[in-house]
Amino acid sequence: MKPSGIGGQAVLEGIMMKNKTQYSVAVRKPDGEIEVHTSVHQGIAGNRGWAKLPLVRGVVNFIDSLVLGMETLTFSASFYEEEEQEPGAFEKFLLKIFGDKAEKVVMGSTVAFSIVMAVAIFMILPYFISGFFRKYIVDNTLLAIIEGVIRLGIFTVYVVLISMMEDIKRVYMYHGAEHKCINCIERGRELNVKNVRNSSRYHSRCGTSFMFIVMVISILFFVFIDVESPMLRVVYRLLLIPVIAGVSYEFIKLAGRSENLLVRILSLPGKGMQKLTTKEPDDDMIEVAIAAVEAVFDWRAFQGYRLDYDEDEEE
């Protein structure tokens, strides 16, 4: 396996692929045609050196992925809006106050709200639920482990519940197509529908794996919080979140380029969660994924145009 460095996400009836600062969004429109949009995303920190430091880059990349993900999801959804609607009172208010920047303000507010809700549900809520066990358990280490188990449980239930939604099922199929394309390229195979279909839908550098690793690493960090004040315990948890995200990112980055047996074993639980967040795509979805990749990534140059692999691998 040769790491490509490209990544992406599924959007509504399409896929976003990102290669360094350039990204593409390929969407299967209602008329069946594939629309491909390409642009540049510099990120919240641009080319500043501090944003590339280990641990720091994990937090920066996490925020960047949320911002870009929201933008590309909005773009893909625009093809499926039934009709142009008159702006509501709140939208008119924002347009009056912020003018042309209103859309960016809304986008930023949405991302900020998403982060706050994620922290509240997956970090703070498990702490308060585990508090019910403090009447019977005095060992903080054991309580931190119980809290971590509750956190993993909430995350798993959340993933399972949203996977039951019909629209999300199709998004998960596109998610599978995204992984399959990247695996096809990194395994040195020609990027075509047949080879992509026969590639794995699981990948170490996946957002699902990242979130799972965050849940696990948080247990290791929170074990060391040993203070009496309940308020301080919450504050310390909040302060440690960027550190946990940074460490998790470094592990995912390592897992994406390492064939080390231990790293592969540690990556297995995250890949197991991908059974829920990726589904087998149909050929139409694979075509969209290929279009997204080829718009921003020269896979032939990446492979050195050496396509003399064993044809039996494709069978």
C-alpha positions, 0 to 999 in steps of 0.5 A, spaced: 500 500 500 502 506 498 498 512 502 495 517 497 494 523 502 487 524 499 481 524 503 474 526 502 466 525 505 460 523 502 455 529 501 448 528 498 448 524 492 455 525 491 462 525 494 467 531 496 475 529 494 480 533 497 487 533 495 492 538 499 488 545 498 484 543 492 477 539 492 472 537 488 465 535 489 461 531 484 454 530 484 449 526 481 444 531 479 436 529 478 437 528 470 442 523 471 448 527 469 454 528 474 456 535 476 463 536 478 465 543 481 472 544 483 475 549 488 481 551 493 480 551 500 486 554 504 483 553 511 482 557 517 490 557 518 492 558 511 499 556 510 501 558 517 507 554 520 504 553 527 498 550 524 502 544 521 505 542 528 504 535 531 497 535 535 495 542 533 494 540 526 489 535 528 485 540 531 486 545 525 484 539 520 478 537 524 475 544 524 477 545 517 473 538 515 467 541 519 467 547 515 469 544 508 464 539 509 458 543 511 460 548 504 460 542 500 454 538 503 450 545 502 452 545 495 450 538 493 443 539 496 442 545 492 441 540 486 435 537 490 431 544 492 424 543 489 424 551 488 427 557 490 423 560 496 422 567 499 427 568 505 424 568 512 424 573 517 431 571 520 434 570 513 432 577 511 435 580 518 442 576 517 442 579 510 440 586 512 446 586 518 451 582 514 450 583 507 454 578 502 457 575 508 451 573 511 452 566 508 459 565 511 456 567 518 450 562 518 456 557 516 460 559 521 454 559 526 452 552 524 459 549 525 460 552 532 453 549 534 455 542 531 461 542 535 458 545 542 452 539 541 458 534 539 462 536 546 455 536 550 452 529 547 459 525 547 463 528 552 459 532 558 453 527 558 457 521 559 460 524 565 453 526 568 450 519 567 456 516 570 455 520 576 450 516 578 455 510 580 459 515 584 454 513 590 457 506 589 464 507 586 469 511 589 475 509 585 476 515 580 479 510 575 473 505 574 469 511 574 473 514 568 472 507 565 465 507 566 464 514 563 468 511 557 464 505 556 457 510 556 460 515 551 462 509 546 455 506 547 452 513 546 456 514 540 454 507 537 447 508 538 447 515 535 450 512 529 445 506 528 439 510 529 441 515 523 443 509 519 436 507 519 434 514 515 433 512 508 437 518 505 443 517 510 443 510 507 445 513 500 450 517 504 453 511 507 453 508 500 457 514 497 461 514 503 463 506 501 464 509 494 469 514 497 473 509 501 473 504 495 476 509 490 482 511 495 483 503 496 483 502 489 488 507 488 493 506 494 493 498 492 496 500 485 490 498 481 487 502 475 481 507 477 475 504 474 468 501 476 470 494 476 477 495 480 473 500 485 467 495 486 472 489 488 476 494 493 475 494 500 470 499 503 474 500 510 480 505 510 484 507 516 484 514 515 476 515 516 472 520 520 468 514 523 475 511 526 477 518 528 471 519 532 472 512 535 479 513 537 477 520 540 472 516 545 478 511 547 483 516 548 479 520 552 478 514 557 486 514 558 486 522 559 480 522 563 483 517 568 488 522 570 483 527 572 483 527 580 479 533 583 474 533 588 470 539 585 465 536 580 465 543 576 473 542 575 472 535 573 468 538 567 472 544 566 478 539 565 475 535 560 473 541 556 480 543 556 483 536 554 478 536 548 483 539 543 489 535 546 485 528 545 483 531 538 490 532 536 493 525 539 487 522 535 489 525 529 496 523 529 494 516 530 489 516 524 495 519 520 500 514 522 495 508 521 493 511 514 501 510 512 503 504 516 503 497 515 505 495 522 502 489 525 500 493 532 498 499 528 493 495 524 490 491 530 489 498 534 485 500 528 481 494 527 475 497 532 475 503 528 474 499 522 469 495 525 465 502 526 465 503 519 461 497 518 455 502 520 457 508 516 459 505 510 455 501 505 456 497 498 455 502 493 452 501 486 456 502 479 453 509 478 455 511 485 462 509 483 462 513 477 461 519 481 466 517 486 471 516 480 469 523 477 471 526 484 478 523 484 480 525 477 478 532 478 483 533 483 488 527 483 492 525 478 492 517 480 496 515 474 502 520 476 501 517 483 502 510 481 508 512 476 503 509 470 505 502 472 499 498 471 502 492 470 499 489 476 496 482 476 490 482 472 487 476 477 487 481 482 481 484 479 477 477 478 
